[in-house]
Amino acid sequence: MAFSRTLSVVGCHAGGEVGDVITGGVLDVPGNTMYDKLVHFLNEKDNIRQLLLNEPRGRCSMNTNLILPPCDPRADAGFLIMESEEYAPMSGSNTICTATVLLETGMVPMKEPITQLTLDTAAGLVTVEAECEAGKCKSVAFDNVPAFVFELDYQVLVPGLGEVSVDIAWGGMMYVLVDAASVGLKVESRYSTQLVEIGERIKRAVQASYTPVHPENPKIKGVSILAFTESLVEENGCKAAVNTVVVSPGRFDRSPCGTGTCARLAVLHARGQLVEGEVFKHRSIIGTEFTSHIRGTTQVGGYQAVLPTVAGRAWITSFKQVVLDSSDPFPEGFRVGDQWRMAPSSLV
């Protein structure tokens, strides 16, 4: 059989969110930074993302991470995050998956009980501390890039809903955060259809009216993701809350979402609801949990920012060789609207 492409992939999930990791079959590309490499893959090699994430090899509720040599000499490895609609500058669940794969496969030496490593991402350097035992990562905590708020209580006119109040924040991706109760919803699976449909509608309305620009990398701009939040509760001496992140083209992040947690830490701190060092437990729509805290504050451009740390766990699910037969009629896969929530003109 003639294969035009063969890729080695380690299957993995963190908190339920699939974050497979490509460990072989893709060469490095030019770029002085990981963001440069992100742009190169977007413009020149996006067929790899399409092949792995589209059907029949992929599905809408998954991500794939690509390990590359780091651009920053302080890093142990670099990686890019491929999602259905974009290359995310940073992702918490994908960081946890990638660190777990690097350590449990021996690509980076594991040291028990604690392994420290640094990852080079398109958003900047991220340091990781993994709690390890008997060759397994029992917990992975990462010190994310600074998170900060662009807008609190931004009023946006949403077709069919009227005026909706949202927060806009950076946590490694550009987030719109919406109190689910403010639009008559709860973060529960029985409201899934409404959460996805209304979430996408609110996000599009924000995109049409407000464009946040990262002050240190103006090429990173515009919101691309939305989180529905529920109120804080006091729980065993710390604070906790449920959220769900709506990822385009219209599905939930199965995990509590790492960058979404960081964006929420920035919002909670800006509102005076969470102080440095206070533990915040963030839960997903399926009940999985990330633990987080603010380890300090800083300044990013003209914005007051927090330094977030998030911890979770990932599990390897498979080792696979993904191939493309040279006669396959779908070299970049396909999407169908029953799963991908696409406009009628885009259906296959």
N, C-alpha and C positions, 0 to 999 in steps of 0.2 A: 504494500500500500504506500502511496506517495503522500506524505504530509508536508504541507507548506509552512507549518508552524507547530512547534512543540514547546510547552511551557510546564515547568515544575511549580506546583502550587501546594501550599499547606493550608488546609481548611481550618478555620478558627472562628470562635465567637466570644464576645465579651458582653455579659449581661443580656444575652439573647440576640445581640446585633452581630450579623455575620461580617467578619473582617478578614477574608482570606488573604494570604501573603504569597506573592510570587517570589520564589527563591532561586529560579533558574530559567534561562531561555530568553532573557532580555538584556541587551548590552547597555552600558552607560551612554549618556548623551552629553553634548556640550552644555556648558552653563557655569557661571561663576558662583551662583547661589542655587539652592534647591528651588527657589521660585523661578529662576531662569529655566531650570530643567522641567518644571511644571509646564511652563509656557511652550517649551519645545515639544513635549509629549502632546499637549493640546493641539498644537498646530501641525505637527509632523508625524506623530505616531499614535493618534487617537484610536486607530483600528484595534490596538491591544485592549483598551478599555471597552470598546464596543463588543469585541469578541467574547470577553470574559463576563461582562455584566448583562448583555442582552441574552434573550433566549436563543437557542435552547440550552446553552451552558450556564447562563445566569438567570437571575430574576430581579424584580424591582427592589426587593427587600434584602439587598446585600451590597457589600463594598469589597474592593480589592486593593491591597497595598503592594507597592513595588519597592523592594529594597535596592538601593543604589549606593555607590561610594559617597561618603559625605563631602560636602564642599568646605565645611568648616573643620579645620584640623583638630579641634577639641572634641569632635563627635566620634562615636564608635561606629555609627552607620547613619546613612540617610534613607529617607523613604518618602514616597509620594502616595497620596490617598486618592483613589479613583472611586467616585460615586456615580450614580446613574446619570445625573445631569451636569456634573462638574468635577473638577479636581479641587478638593477642599484644601485650603492652606494648612489646616490642622484639624484633627479629630481625636477626641479622648478615647472612645472605644477602639478605634483603629490603632492608636498608640499602644493601648494595653495588649491588643492582639499581636501587633508587630514585635513588641518587647518580649512577649511570651514565646513567640516562634523563634526569635533570635536566640533566646536563652535555652529553651527546651530542645532545640535541634543542635545546639553547640556552635552556632555561627558566631556567637559572642560567648566567651567562657562564663559559666555560672559559678558563683562563689556563694557558699552557704554560710550563715543564714541570710545574708544580705548581699545582693549584687547591685552595684550602681553603674549606670551607663548613661550616655548622652546621645540623643537622636537629633539629627539635622532635618528640619521640616521646612516647608515653604513659608511658614509663619515665623520661623526662628528656631533657636536651640531649645530643646526640651530635655530636662534631666529626669531620669527614671530611677526609682529605688524599688527593687523587687525583693519580696520576702520569699526565700527559696528553701525547699526541704525535699530531700530524696529525689533530686532531679526535676522537681516541679515548681512552678511559680504559684505560690499560694495567694499572693496579692501583688499587684503592681500599682505603685503610686507615681504620678508624674507631676513635676513642677511646670505648669504651663506658662506660656508667654503672658504678659500683663493683659488683664481684661478691664474694659472701661465702658462707660455709658455715653452714648451720643445724645439720647433724648429720653427723658422721663415724661410719661403722660402725653405723648404726642397724639394729637387728634387727627384721625384720618377718616375720610368719607368713603365708606365701602358700599358699593351697589347692593341693594336689597337688605342692608343692615343699618344704614345710616352712619352716624359718627361713632367711631370706636376708638377707645384710648389704648395706646400701646407704648411699650418701652422699646428702645432700639439700642443694642449693645454689641460690643465685640468680645468674643470669648475664644478666638481662634478661627471663627467664622462670624459673619455678620448676621445677627439675630433680630427678629421681631418677637417680643414676648407679650403674650396676651393672657389676662386673667380669664380662664374658661367660663367662670360664673358670669362675667360681664356680658357674655354673648349667649347666656342661657344654657351652657353646656357643662358637663363633668368629664374628667379624664377617666373614662371607662370605655371598655370595648363596645358596649351597647350603643355608644354615641359615635362609633368610628366613622361612619359615612358622613355625618354632619361635621365632625372635627376636621376631617381631611378636606371636605369641600369648602367649608367656611375658612379654614386656615389658609388654603391656597388663595381664596378670594381676598382675604385681608392682606396677605403678602403681596399680591399683585397691586393692590391699591397703594400700599406703602412704596413699592417700587416705582409707581407712577408719580409719586409726590415728593419723595425724599431719597437722596442718594448719599449715604455715609461714605466717607473716604478715610482710609487708614492714614494717619499722619506720618507714619514712617515708611510706608510703601503705598503711594497713591494709585498703583495699579490694582490694589485690592480695594474694591468699592462696590457698593450696592448690596442690599440684603438678599440672601439666597435661601434662608431657612427660617422657620417659625416654631416657637415653643408655646404651647398652652400650659399655663401654670395653675396650681391650686394653692390655697392659703397655707402659710406656715403653721405647724403645730409643735408644741413642746412635747418631747418624748425622751424619757430617761436621761434628763440633764442636757439634751441637745435639741436642735431644731431639725425638723424634717418636713418634706413636702413631696407631692406627686406632680409629675409633669409628663407631657408627651411632645415630642418634636415631630413636626410634619415635614417630611422630606419630599421634594419634587421628584417624579411627576405626580405624587399623591399617595404617600404611605407613611407609616409611623417608624421612627427609630425604635427598635425593640429594647434598647438599653436606656438607662436614665440620661444618656448623652453627656459626654465629657465636656465638650466646648459649650454646650447649652448650660451645663452646670456652672461653668466659669462665667458665662454671661450673666447668669442669675446671681451668682455671688457678687458681681459688680453692681447689679441693680439693688440687691438687698443691702449692701454696704452703703450705697448712695442714699438709700432711704432711711438709714440708721437702724435697720432691722437685724443686722449681723455685724459683729465686731471681729477684729483680728483674733485668730486662734480659736474662735468658736466653731464647734463641729456642726456641719450641715449635711444631713442625709437626704439624698435625692433619689426618688423611686420612679420607675418606669410604669408604663401602662400594663406590663405583665408582672409587675411586682419585684423586679430585680433592683439592686441598690448600688449606688456609688456613694462613698463617704468623702467629704471635702472640707476644706477650711481655707481661710485667707491667712497666708503666712507673712504678709506685709503689704505696704503700699508704695506707689511710685508715681511718676508722671510720664505720660506718653503724649508728646506734642503738648497741646493745651488741655489735655484731659487728665483728671485724677484717676488713677488706675489701682487695681488690686493685684496682688500676686497670688494666684490660686494654685492649690494642690488638690488633686483628685485621685482617689484610689478605688480600684475594682479588681476583677479577676477575669481571666480568659481561659478557654479550654480548646485544645486542638481537637478537631473533629475528623480530619482525614489527611491523607497524603495522596496526591493525584497528579497524573500527567494529562494536561489538557492539550488536545491536538486539533488541528484544522486540516481536514482532508482536502487535497487540492481540487477535488471535484464537488465539494460542498457548495450548494447554491446560496448559502447564507454566510459568506466569509466574515461579516461583521454582525451576524445574528439578526434578530428581528424583535419587534414589540407588537403586542396585540392589546387592544383597548380594554379588554375585560380585566386585565391586571395592571396596565400601565396608565390608565385614566387619561387617555390622549384625546385630542380633538379629532372629529370624524375624518378630516382630510389627511391625518397622519396614520390612520390605521393600516395595518398590513393584511 
